[in-house]
Amino acid sequence: MLAKQYRLPSYLIPQLLKKGRRFYSQSFVLIAHQSRRFSRDPVQANASPGPSRFAFIVSKKIDKRASKRNRFKRLLREAIRLNLTKIKPGYNIILLAKKLGRINQLMQTKIELGKSLKEAGLIKV
């Protein structure tokens, strides 16, 4: 499970689905948008933007069984957790599952996620 600071609040998801840039992969769509967290305190105004936050969506169209949907979300969360140090801060990111088909292992998920993050320009150099 991701720490609370890395989780995207549910009230931001509809807004992000409309405004975010989409990057397509075989098994999921990565939707990213720069976070707009601002501080009114002038001392903290120039502070770092905070960590990137993530949400995971797997609809019933993918699979009717909750256990399969939850497994896919767990795989995505773990792949994100392993890449947290490489991801640029200050972004809101949604991973929207397209199909479960060939993704059943962590290594495959991690490789595919890495390619999507690199394509989106969310990997630190």
C-alpha positions in Angstrom: 0.0 0.0 0.0 1.2 3.5 -0.8 1.7 6.0 2.0 -1.1 8.5 2.4 1.0 11.4 1.0 1.3 9.5 -2.3 -2.5 8.9 -2.7 -4.6 11.2 -4.9 -7.9 12.3 -3.2 -11.0 11.0 -4.9 -12.5 14.5 -5.4 -9.6 15.3 -7.8 -10.1 12.3 -10.1 -13.0 13.7 -12.3 -11.1 17.0 -12.8 -7.9 15.1 -13.7 -9.7 12.8 -16.1 -10.8 15.9 -18.1 -7.6 18.0 -18.0 -4.8 15.4 -17.8 -2.5 14.4 -20.7 -2.9 10.7 -21.7 -0.2 8.2 -22.4 -1.3 4.8 -23.7 0.3 1.5 -23.0 -0.9 -2.1 -23.7 -2.5 -2.6 -20.4 -3.3 0.8 -19.0 -3.6 4.5 -19.7 -1.5 6.9 -17.7 -3.2 10.3 -17.1 -0.9 13.0 -15.7 -1.3 16.6 -14.8 0.9 19.0 -12.9 -0.3 19.6 -9.3 -1.6 23.0 -8.4 -0.9 23.0 -4.7 -0.1 26.5 -3.6 0.6 28.0 -0.2 -0.7 31.4 1.0 2.3 31.7 3.3 5.0 33.7 1.4 7.7 31.8 3.1 6.4 28.5 1.8 5.4 29.8 -1.6 8.7 28.9 -3.2 8.8 25.5 -1.4 8.9 22.2 -3.3 5.7 21.1 -4.9 5.3 18.0 -2.8 5.4 14.4 -3.9 3.5 13.1 -6.9 0.1 11.5 -6.0 -1.5 8.5 -7.7 -4.9 6.9 -8.2 -5.6 3.5 -9.7 -8.9 2.7 -11.6 -9.9 -0.8 -12.8 -13.5 -0.9 -14.0 -15.9 -3.8 -14.0 -15.5 -3.9 -17.8 -12.0 -5.3 -17.2 -13.2 -8.2 -15.0 -16.3 -8.8 -13.0 -14.4 -10.4 -10.2 -13.3 -7.9 -7.5 -10.4 -10.2 -6.6 -8.9 -9.9 -10.1 -9.4 -6.1 -10.2 -7.8 -5.7 -6.8 -4.8 -7.9 -7.8 -4.2 -5.7 -10.8 -4.4 -2.5 -8.6 -1.9 -4.1 -6.1 0.5 -4.9 -8.9 0.3 -1.3 -10.2 0.8 0.1 -6.6 3.8 -2.0 -6.0 5.3 -1.0 -9.4 4.8 2.7 -8.5 6.2 2.1 -5.0 9.4 0.7 -6.5 9.8 3.7 -8.8 8.9 6.5 -6.4 12.4 7.8 -6.1 12.6 8.1 -9.9 9.3 10.0 -10.4 9.3 13.8 -10.6 7.5 15.5 -7.7 4.4 17.7 -8.1 2.2 15.6 -10.5 -1.2 14.0 -10.1 -1.3 10.7 -11.9 -4.1 8.2 -12.6 -3.4 4.7 -13.9 -6.5 3.5 -15.7 -6.6 -0.2 -16.6 -7.4 -1.2 -20.2 -7.1 -5.0 -20.0 -5.8 -7.7 -17.7 -4.7 -10.0 -20.4 -0.9 -10.5 -20.3 0.0 -8.5 -17.2 0.1 -10.9 -14.3 3.5 -10.4 -13.0 5.2 -7.6 -11.1 8.2 -7.5 -13.4 6.1 -7.1 -16.6 4.1 -4.4 -14.9 7.1 -2.5 -13.7 8.7 -2.5 -17.2 5.6 -1.3 -18.9 5.0 1.4 -16.2 8.6 2.6 -16.6 8.1 3.0 -20.4 4.9 4.9 -19.9 6.5 7.2 -17.2 9.5 7.9 -19.5 7.2 8.7 -22.4 5.2 11.1 -20.2 8.5 12.8 -19.1 7.8 12.0 -15.4 11.2 10.3 -14.8 14.0 12.4 -13.1 17.2 12.7 -15.1 
